[in-house]
Amino acid sequence: MERDKLAADVRMLREAEARGAGAKLKAYVRLSGPGWLQSALTLGGGTLAGSLYLGVLSGYSLLWLQPVAMALGLVMMSAIGYVSLTIREHPFQAVNRHINPVLGWAWALAALAASMVWVMAQYSLASGVTQQILLPGVFGAEGPFGDFGGRVIISALIFATVLTVTWNYDRGGWGVRLYEWILKITVIVIVLCFAGVVVRLAISVQGLDWGALWRGFIPNPMAILAPAETFRPLLEAVAPEGREYWANLIVRNQRDVAITAAAATIGINATFLFAYSLRRHGWGKEFRGFVKFDLFTGMLIPFLLVTAFVVIAAANQFHTVPQPGLLEEGEGATERQRAQFETLLEGRVQYEREHTGAAETGGEALAEAIAALSPEEKHLAAMLVTRDAFDLAASLRPFTGDFFGGIIFSLGVVGMTLSSITLHMLISGMVICEFLGRPHSGWTLRLGSLAAATGILGPFLWGQASFWLVVPTSIFAFTLLPIAYLVFILMMNHRRLLGDEMPRGGRRMVWNLAMGFVFLLTAPASLFMVWDRGGWAGISAVVIFLLLALIVQLVRKPCGDAPGEE
């Protein structure tokens, strides 16, 4: 049955290419799928949080960042597609046999670990949105089930839903198509939900600054290294001894969130998913042109739209706007935001003491020093506290109404989490199948997908998990991403692996320049994240890992297989 479907796909593609551009476009749309899976995976809680805080810190000035990061990721995904559609081996096996088994196993383990950890954030976000915005009277703290019971029921409902969708992938060719169409429709719904919110915001009395918005799409890397222009009058109103602290703080936070937002575009598990989602269809080299189209229409465009809509909404509502409840008595700020506000002001006092040589103080002396700070500095601190999806939904309601600011926005958030969860489960199943050397079907795939059932714990443990799971997993995954890129650069230049299909001449030079440029941008960002989150322990782990890969490379026997052989 699957061979018949593959033959039909090849026949449809060849006939369409013979009939011209219109028929070719129609065939490409009918075949599209793997690129949309990348959108569904990427458009999760991490992308939402990164886009939101990017708008808070930088306004519209960094609207270009995530599209550029995704466009660069598109280069590497195209290379992964080229290799995956050319070789007859499974990519994991090919890396182990032809490149380096340490890199191959690390690639797969990082994909599994990332999915098992980050899926918890998706459950946590979906549970929070349902309890606080969509159905607070049913599942909220004041509902019949109480806060804990509500989270249990929501987690169970999410798990049942995503398990049903994920296991459809195992039902042969039609199951894969159904799975891809479900996620394609989900991505479209996500785009429409966030588009509806921004359109409603645009036609409100408040409106949007269209000039600044369009300028924000013009790439300007130097904008990451300086506070947004909108902060300038606020910083100039601060005394010189405080101006440097706040400017440095804004730049540091801006840099961190820029790297995080860019890193969220292509995760290490996304590279694994794409390679194997292509192989699941059985496609070969005839589909290389189609894969580029699928990545552009299914991955780049939806990602560009959703991230832009979130940044626009967050910038419009929060950029240079103090969080209510911090500068005056009243509700509006959470305990987390109050604690962060105090931490920012304490940092300001300690910064001045360090630069004047004064002794550090605490207790009443510290409280008096904080109280003595100018209102302008306190305003800056209140502007820089982080906001989340709940803050954004609440701030939108006066301008978009409860329907768009509450229901539609929240449905978009829940759609993001559900699509991401099912793909984390699918990736886990694929990795387990590769570890066991089993086909990506049957109970091996199904039971393997349950490795990402760790997400059920998210609504209960996500805050605590950040201390003992998120940091090491992030270091592992961020480090392995440029290494995964390097692996596919080596595979693209591996004559024994690709045989006559290895790019040659000017085409090879273009591929290598593009891939090398992406690698040289990604590697320093990865090392910075390792240092920032792991310090010398993280750097030491990277050095040990690279030494292990080098030792294995020196002692292993060269692969003697003929090109293309399994």
C-alpha positions as CSV (number, residue, x, y, z in Angstrom):
1,M,0.0,0.0,0.0
2,E,2.8,2.5,1.0
3,R,4.7,1.6,-2.2
4,D,1.6,2.3,-4.3
5,K,1.2,5.7,-2.5
6,L,4.9,6.5,-3.1
7,A,4.6,5.6,-6.8
8,A,1.5,7.7,-7.1
9,D,3.3,10.7,-5.5
10,V,6.2,10.3,-7.9
11,R,3.9,10.0,-10.9
12,M,1.9,13.1,-9.8
13,L,5.1,15.1,-9.3
14,R,6.5,14.2,-12.7
15,E,3.2,14.8,-14.6
16,A,2.8,18.2,-12.8
17,E,6.4,19.2,-13.8
18,A,5.6,18.3,-17.4
19,R,2.4,20.4,-17.4
20,G,4.0,23.7,-16.1
21,A,4.2,25.9,-13.1
22,G,0.5,25.9,-12.2
23,A,0.2,22.2,-12.1
24,K,3.5,21.9,-10.2
25,L,2.2,24.4,-7.6
26,K,-1.0,22.4,-7.2
27,A,1.0,19.2,-6.7
28,Y,3.3,20.8,-4.2
29,V,0.3,22.0,-2.1
30,R,-1.2,18.5,-2.2
31,L,2.1,16.9,-1.0
32,S,2.9,19.5,1.6
33,G,3.3,18.1,5.2
34,P,6.8,17.8,6.7
35,G,7.4,21.6,6.6
36,W,4.1,22.2,8.4
37,L,5.2,19.7,11.1
38,Q,8.2,22.0,11.7
39,S,5.8,25.0,12.2
40,A,3.7,23.0,14.6
41,L,6.7,22.0,16.7
42,T,8.4,25.5,16.6
43,L,5.2,27.4,17.4
44,G,5.1,26.4,21.1
45,G,5.4,28.0,24.5
46,G,9.1,28.8,24.0
47,T,8.4,30.8,20.8
48,L,5.5,32.5,22.5
49,A,7.5,33.6,25.5
50,G,10.5,34.7,23.4
51,S,8.4,36.7,21.1
52,L,6.4,38.3,23.9
53,Y,9.5,39.5,25.9
54,L,11.1,40.6,22.7
55,G,8.2,43.0,22.2
56,V,8.4,44.1,25.9
57,L,12.1,45.0,25.7
58,S,12.6,46.2,22.1
59,G,9.2,47.3,20.9
60,Y,9.1,46.9,17.1
61,S,12.8,47.3,16.6
62,L,13.7,43.6,16.5
63,L,10.7,42.3,14.4
64,W,13.3,41.2,11.9
65,L,15.2,39.0,14.3
66,Q,13.1,35.8,14.3
67,P,12.3,35.8,10.5
68,V,16.1,36.1,9.8
69,A,16.9,33.4,12.3
70,M,14.3,31.1,10.7
71,A,15.6,31.9,7.2
72,L,19.1,30.9,8.3
73,G,17.6,27.7,9.8
74,L,15.9,27.1,6.5
75,V,19.3,26.8,4.9
76,M,20.3,24.0,7.3
77,M,16.9,22.3,7.0
78,S,17.2,22.3,3.2
79,A,20.6,20.6,3.6
80,I,19.1,18.0,6.0
81,G,16.3,17.5,3.4
82,Y,18.9,17.1,0.6
83,V,20.8,14.4,2.5
84,S,17.7,12.6,3.8
85,L,16.2,12.4,0.3
86,T,19.5,11.1,-1.2
87,I,20.8,8.4,1.1
88,R,19.1,5.0,1.6
89,E,20.3,4.7,5.2
90,H,18.5,6.1,8.2
91,P,20.1,9.4,9.1
92,F,21.0,8.3,12.6
93,Q,22.7,5.2,11.2
94,A,24.4,7.2,8.5
95,V,25.9,9.6,11.0
96,N,27.2,6.8,13.2
97,R,28.7,4.9,10.2
98,H,30.1,7.7,8.1
99,I,30.7,10.6,10.4
100,N,31.1,9.8,14.1
101,P,29.0,7.6,16.4
102,V,29.5,10.0,19.4
103,L,27.9,12.8,17.3
104,G,25.2,10.5,16.1
105,W,24.2,9.3,19.6
106,A,24.5,12.8,21.1
107,W,22.2,14.1,18.3
108,A,19.5,11.6,19.0
109,L,19.9,11.8,22.8
110,A,19.6,15.6,22.7
111,A,16.5,15.4,20.6
112,L,14.9,13.0,23.0
113,A,16.0,15.0,26.1
114,A,14.8,18.2,24.7
115,S,11.3,16.8,23.8
116,M,10.9,15.1,27.2
117,V,11.8,18.3,29.1
118,W,10.2,21.1,27.0
119,V,7.0,19.2,26.6
120,M,6.3,20.0,30.3
121,A,6.2,23.7,29.5
122,Q,3.5,23.1,26.9
123,Y,1.3,21.3,29.3
124,S,1.9,23.9,32.0
125,L,1.0,26.8,29.6
126,A,-2.1,25.0,28.2
127,S,-3.3,24.2,31.8
128,G,-2.7,27.8,32.9
129,V,-4.6,29.3,30.0
130,T,-7.5,27.0,30.4
131,Q,-7.7,27.6,34.2
132,Q,-7.2,31.3,34.1
133,I,-8.8,32.5,30.9
134,L,-10.9,29.9,29.0
135,L,-12.7,28.0,31.7
136,P,-11.9,29.4,35.1
137,G,-15.3,28.6,36.5
138,V,-14.9,24.9,35.7
139,F,-11.2,24.2,36.1
140,G,-10.0,27.3,38.1
141,A,-9.1,27.4,41.7
142,E,-12.7,28.5,42.6
143,G,-14.2,25.8,40.3
144,P,-15.8,22.5,41.5
145,F,-12.6,20.6,41.1
146,G,-10.3,23.0,42.8
147,D,-6.9,24.2,41.5
148,F,-5.1,20.8,41.8
149,G,-8.1,18.8,40.5
150,G,-8.5,21.2,37.6
151,R,-4.9,20.7,36.6
152,V,-5.2,16.9,36.8
153,I,-8.3,16.9,34.6
154,I,-6.8,19.3,32.1
155,S,-3.6,17.3,31.9
156,A,-5.6,14.1,31.4
157,L,-7.7,15.6,28.6
158,I,-4.6,17.0,26.9
159,F,-2.8,13.7,27.1
160,A,-5.8,11.7,25.7
161,T,-6.1,14.2,22.8
162,V,-2.5,14.3,21.8
163,L,-2.1,10.5,22.2
164,T,-5.0,9.9,19.8
165,V,-3.5,12.3,17.2
166,T,0.0,11.0,17.6
167,W,-0.9,7.4,17.2
168,N,-2.6,8.2,13.9
169,Y,0.9,8.6,12.5
170,D,1.3,4.8,12.8
171,R,-1.6,4.0,10.5
172,G,0.3,3.7,7.3
173,G,0.2,6.2,4.5
174,W,-3.2,7.6,5.1
175,G,-2.5,7.9,8.9
176,V,0.6,10.1,8.1
177,R,-1.5,12.2,5.8
178,L,-4.2,12.6,8.4
179,Y,-1.7,13.5,11.1
180,E,-0.1,16.1,8.8
181,W,-3.4,17.6,7.9
182,I,-4.5,17.8,11.5
183,L,-1.4,19.8,12.4
184,K,-1.6,21.8,9.2
185,I,-5.1,22.9,10.1
186,T,-4.0,23.6,13.7
187,V,-1.2,25.9,12.5
188,I,-3.6,27.8,10.2
189,V,-6.0,28.2,13.1
190,I,-3.1,29.5,15.3
191,V,-2.1,32.1,12.6
192,L,-5.7,33.2,12.2
193,C,-6.2,33.6,16.0
194,F,-3.2,35.8,16.5
195,A,-4.0,37.7,13.2
196,G,-7.5,38.4,14.5
197,V,-6.1,39.8,17.7
198,V,-3.7,42.2,15.9
199,V,-6.3,43.2,13.4
200,R,-8.7,44.0,16.2
201,L,-5.9,46.0,17.9
202,A,-5.2,47.9,14.7
203,I,-8.7,49.1,14.3
204,S,-9.1,50.0,18.0
205,V,-8.9,53.6,19.2
206,Q,-5.3,53.0,20.4
207,G,-4.3,51.7,16.9
208,L,-0.7,50.8,15.8
209,D,2.3,52.8,14.9
210,W,2.6,51.5,11.3
211,G,5.7,53.4,10.4
212,A,7.7,52.1,13.4
213,L,6.2,48.6,12.8
214,W,7.4,48.4,9.1
215,R,10.9,49.8,10.1
216,G,11.2,47.0,12.6
217,F,11.4,44.4,9.8
218,I,14.6,46.0,8.4
219,P,17.5,43.9,9.7
220,N,19.8,45.9,12.0
221,P,22.1,43.7,14.1
222,M,23.4,46.7,15.9
223,A,20.0,47.2,17.4
224,I,20.7,44.2,19.7
225,L,23.7,46.0,21.2
226,A,21.9,49.2,22.3
227,P,18.7,50.0,24.1
228,A,15.7,50.7,21.8
229,E,15.4,54.3,20.7
230,T,12.1,54.5,22.7
231,F,14.1,54.1,25.9
232,R,16.4,57.1,25.2
233,P,14.3,59.9,26.8
234,L,13.6,57.6,29.8
235,L,17.4,57.0,30.2
236,E,18.3,60.6,29.8
237,A,15.9,61.5,32.6
238,V,18.0,59.3,35.0
239,A,21.0,60.6,36.8
240,P,24.4,59.6,35.2
241,E,25.3,57.1,38.0
242,G,22.1,55.1,37.2
243,R,21.9,55.5,33.5
244,E,24.8,53.1,32.8
245,Y,23.2,50.4,35.0
246,W,19.8,50.6,33.3
247,A,21.3,50.8,29.8
248,N,23.5,47.8,30.4
249,L,20.6,45.9,31.9
250,I,18.4,46.5,28.9
251,V,21.2,45.5,26.5
252,R,22.0,42.3,28.5
253,N,18.3,41.3,28.7
254,Q,17.8,42.2,25.0
255,R,20.8,40.1,24.0
256,D,19.7,37.1,26.1
257,V,16.1,37.2,24.8
258,A,17.4,37.7,21.2
259,I,19.6,34.6,21.5
260,T,16.8,32.6,23.2
261,A,14.2,33.7,20.6
262,A,16.6,32.9,17.7
263,A,17.5,29.5,19.3
264,A,13.8,28.6,19.6
265,T,13.4,28.8,15.8
266,I,15.2,25.5,15.1
267,G,15.7,23.2,18.0
268,I,17.9,20.1,18.0
269,N,14.8,17.9,18.0
270,A,13.4,19.7,14.9
271,T,16.4,18.5,12.9
272,F,15.7,14.9,13.9
273,L,12.0,15.3,13.1
274,F,12.5,16.7,9.7
275,A,15.0,14.1,8.6
276,Y,12.6,11.2,9.6
277,S,9.3,12.8,8.5
278,L,10.7,12.9,5.0
279,R,11.8,9.3,5.2
280,R,8.4,8.2,6.5
281,H,7.0,9.2,3.1
282,G,9.6,7.1,1.3
283,W,10.5,10.1,-0.9
284,G,13.7,10.2,-2.9
285,K,15.8,12.8,-4.8
286,E,12.8,13.7,-7.1
287,F,11.3,15.6,-4.2
288,R,14.2,18.0,-3.4
289,G,12.5,20.9,-5.1
290,F,9.2,20.2,-3.4
291,V,10.9,20.1,0.1
292,K,12.2,23.7,-0.4
293,F,8.7,24.8,-1.2
294,D,7.3,22.9,1.8
295,L,9.8,24.5,4.1
296,F,9.1,28.0,2.8
297,T,5.3,27.7,2.8
298,G,4.8,25.4,5.7
299,M,7.5,26.5,8.1
300,L,8.8,30.0,7.3
301,I,5.6,31.8,6.5
302,P,3.4,30.6,9.5
303,F,6.3,31.2,11.9
304,L,7.0,34.7,10.5
305,L,3.3,35.6,10.8
306,V,2.7,34.2,14.3
307,T,5.9,35.6,15.9
308,A,5.3,39.0,14.3
309,F,1.8,39.1,15.6
310,V,2.9,38.3,19.1
311,V,5.8,40.8,19.1
312,I,3.4,43.5,17.7
313,A,0.8,42.9,20.4
314,A,3.4,42.7,23.2
315,A,5.2,45.8,22.0
316,N,1.9,47.7,21.6
317,Q,0.8,46.8,25.1
318,F,3.9,46.6,27.2
319,H,6.9,48.3,25.7
320,T,8.0,51.2,28.0
321,V,4.8,50.7,29.9
322,P,5.2,50.1,33.7
323,Q,3.5,47.0,35.1
324,P,0.4,48.1,37.1
325,G,0.6,47.4,40.8
326,L,4.4,48.1,41.1
327,L,4.5,51.8,41.4
328,E,1.2,52.3,43.1
329,E,-1.0,50.3,45.5
330,G,-3.4,48.0,43.9
331,E,-3.7,44.8,41.9
332,G,-2.1,44.0,38.6
333,A,1.4,42.6,39.5
334,T,2.0,39.0,40.4
335,E,4.3,37.9,43.3
336,R,6.9,36.9,40.7
337,Q,6.8,40.4,39.2
338,R,7.0,42.1,42.5
339,A,10.1,40.0,43.5
340,Q,11.7,40.8,40.1
341,F,11.0,44.5,40.6
342,E,12.7,44.5,43.9
343,T,15.6,42.5,42.5
344,L,16.1,45.1,39.7
345,L,16.2,47.9,42.2
346,E,18.5,46.0,44.6
347,G,20.8,45.4,41.6
348,R,20.8,49.1,40.9
349,V,21.9,50.0,44.5
350,Q,24.6,47.3,44.5
351,Y,25.9,48.4,41.1
352,E,26.5,52.0,42.4
353,R,28.2,50.7,45.6
354,E,30.5,48.5,43.6
355,H,31.5,51.4,41.3
356,T,32.0,53.8,44.2
357,G,33.9,51.3,46.4
358,A,31.2,51.5,49.2
359,A,30.6,48.4,51.3
360,E,27.7,46.2,50.4
361,T,24.7,46.7,52.7
362,G,21.5,44.8,53.4
363,G,18.5,44.9,55.6
364,E,17.3,48.4,56.5
365,A,20.2,50.2,54.8
366,L,19.4,48.5,51.5
367,A,15.7,49.3,51.9
368,E,16.5,52.9,52.5
369,A,18.8,53.1,49.5
370,I,16.1,51.6,47.3
371,A,13.5,54.0,48.6
372,A,15.9,56.9,47.8
373,L,16.1,56.0,44.1
374,S,14.4,58.4,41.8
375,P,10.9,57.9,40.4
376,E,12.3,57.6,36.9
377,E,14.5,54.7,37.9
378,K,11.6,52.9,39.6
379,H,9.6,53.5,36.4
380,L,12.3,51.8,34.4
381,A,12.3,48.8,36.7
382,A,8.6,48.5,36.4
383,M,8.8,48.6,32.6
384,L,11.4,45.8,32.5
385,V,9.7,43.1,34.5
386,T,8.8,40.1,32.4
387,R,5.2,39.6,31.2
388,D,3.5,36.4,30.2
389,A,0.6,35.3,28.0
390,F,-1.8,36.0,30.9
391,D,-0.6,39.6,31.2
392,L,-0.9,40.0,27.4
393,A,-4.5,38.6,27.3
394,A,-5.6,40.8,30.2
395,S,-4.0,43.9,28.6
396,L,-5.7,43.3,25.3
397,R,-9.2,43.1,26.6
398,P,-9.9,46.8,26.9
399,F,-8.9,47.3,23.3
400,T,-10.0,44.1,21.6
401,G,-12.9,43.0,23.8
402,D,-13.2,39.7,25.8
403,F,-13.8,37.6,22.6
404,F,-10.5,38.6,20.8
405,G,-8.4,39.5,23.8
406,G,-9.5,36.5,25.9
407,I,-11.1,33.6,23.9
408,I,-9.4,33.9,20.5
409,F,-6.0,34.8,21.9
410,S,-6.2,31.9,24.4
411,L,-7.3,29.4,21.7
412,G,-4.3,30.4,19.7
413,V,-2.1,29.7,22.7
414,V,-3.7,26.3,23.4
415,G,-3.4,25.4,19.7
416,M,0.3,26.2,19.9
417,T,0.8,23.9,22.9
418,L,-1.2,21.0,21.6
419,S,0.5,20.9,18.2
420,S,3.9,21.1,19.9
421,I,3.1,18.4,22.4
422,T,2.1,15.8,19.8
423,L,5.3,16.4,17.9
424,H,7.4,16.1,21.0
425,M,5.7,12.7,21.4
426,L,6.3,11.7,17.8
427,I,10.0,12.7,18.0
428,S,10.4,10.6,21.2
429,G,8.9,7.6,19.4
430,M,11.2,8.0,16.4
431,V,14.3,8.3,18.6
432,I,13.4,5.2,20.6
433,C,12.8,3.3,17.4
434,E,16.3,4.3,16.2
435,F,17.9,3.3,19.5
436,L,16.3,-0.2,19.2
437,G,16.9,-0.5,15.4
438,R,13.2,-1.0,14.8
439,P,10.9,0.4,12.0
440,H,9.0,3.6,12.9
441,S,5.7,1.8,13.3
442,G,3.8,-0.5,15.5
443,W,4.0,-0.6,19.3
444,T,7.6,0.4,19.3
445,L,6.7,3.8,17.9
446,R,3.6,4.1,20.1
447,L,5.2,3.1,23.3
448,G,8.3,5.2,22.5
449,S,6.1,8.2,22.1
450,L,5.1,7.8,25.8
451,A,8.6,9.0,26.7
452,A,7.2,12.5,26.3
453,A,4.4,11.7,28.7
454,T,6.6,13.5,31.1
455,G,4.7,16.6,30.0
456,I,1.8,15.6,32.3
457,L,4.0,16.7,35.2
458,G,4.4,20.2,33.7
459,P,1.4,21.8,35.5
460,F,2.7,20.5,38.8
461,L,6.5,20.6,38.5
462,W,7.5,23.1,35.7
463,G,8.6,25.8,38.1
464,Q,10.8,23.4,40.1
465,A,12.0,21.5,37.0
466,S,13.7,24.6,35.7
467,F,16.3,24.3,38.4
468,W,17.3,20.6,37.8
469,L,16.1,19.8,34.3
470,V,15.8,22.9,32.1
471,V,19.3,24.3,32.6
472,P,21.3,21.1,31.8
473,T,18.9,20.1,29.0
474,S,19.2,23.6,27.5
475,I,23.0,23.5,27.6
476,F,23.0,20.0,26.0
477,A,20.5,20.9,23.3
478,F,22.1,24.4,22.5
479,T,25.5,22.9,22.3
480,L,24.4,20.0,20.0
481,L,22.5,22.2,17.6
482,P,25.7,23.7,15.8
483,I,27.3,20.2,16.1
484,A,24.2,18.7,14.4
485,Y,24.6,21.4,11.7
486,L,28.3,20.5,11.4
487,V,27.4,16.9,10.9
488,F,25.1,17.6,8.0
489,I,27.7,19.9,6.5
490,L,30.1,17.0,6.6
491,M,27.4,14.7,5.1
492,M,26.8,17.2,2.3
493,N,30.5,16.9,1.4
494,H,30.8,13.1,1.9
495,R,31.5,11.5,-1.4
496,R,31.2,7.9,-0.2
497,L,27.8,8.7,1.4
498,L,26.2,10.7,-1.4
499,G,28.1,9.3,-4.4
500,D,27.2,11.0,-7.6
501,E,24.6,13.1,-5.9
502,M,27.1,15.1,-3.9
503,P,27.0,18.8,-5.0
504,R,29.9,19.8,-7.2
505,G,31.5,22.9,-8.6
506,G,29.7,26.3,-8.0
507,R,26.7,24.5,-6.5
508,R,28.9,22.9,-3.9
509,M,30.5,26.3,-3.1
510,V,27.1,28.0,-2.7
511,W,25.9,25.2,-0.3
512,N,29.1,25.3,1.8
513,L,29.2,29.1,2.0
514,A,25.5,29.2,3.1
515,M,25.9,26.4,5.6
516,G,29.2,27.7,6.9
517,F,27.8,31.1,7.5
518,V,24.9,29.6,9.5
519,F,27.3,27.5,11.5
520,L,29.6,30.4,12.3
521,L,26.6,32.4,13.6
522,T,25.1,29.5,15.6
523,A,28.3,28.2,17.3
524,P,29.2,31.4,19.2
525,A,25.6,31.8,20.3
526,S,25.6,28.2,21.5
527,L,28.9,28.6,23.5
528,F,27.6,31.9,25.0
529,M,24.5,30.0,26.2
530,V,26.7,27.3,27.6
531,W,28.8,29.8,29.5
532,D,25.8,31.9,30.6
533,R,23.8,28.9,32.0
534,G,26.6,26.5,32.9
535,G,29.7,28.5,33.6
536,W,33.0,26.6,33.7
537,A,31.1,23.3,34.3
538,G,29.2,23.8,31.0
539,I,32.4,24.7,29.1
540,S,34.2,21.7,30.7
541,A,31.4,19.4,29.6
542,V,31.7,20.7,26.0
543,V,35.4,20.1,26.0
544,I,35.1,16.6,27.3
545,F,32.4,15.8,24.8
546,L,34.5,17.1,21.9
547,L,37.6,15.2,23.1
548,L,35.5,12.0,23.3
549,A,34.3,12.5,19.7
550,L,37.9,13.1,18.6
551,I,39.2,10.0,20.3
552,V,36.5,7.8,18.8
553,Q,37.2,9.3,15.4
554,L,40.9,8.5,15.7
555,V,40.4,4.8,16.8
556,R,37.3,3.8,14.7
557,K,37.7,1.9,11.5
558,P,36.8,3.8,8.3
559,C,33.5,2.8,6.8
560,G,34.0,0.7,3.7
561,D,30.5,0.6,2.3
562,A,30.0,1.5,-1.2
563,P,28.0,4.7,-1.8
564,G,24.3,4.3,-1.2
565,E,24.5,0.9,0.3
566,E,22.6,0.1,3.5
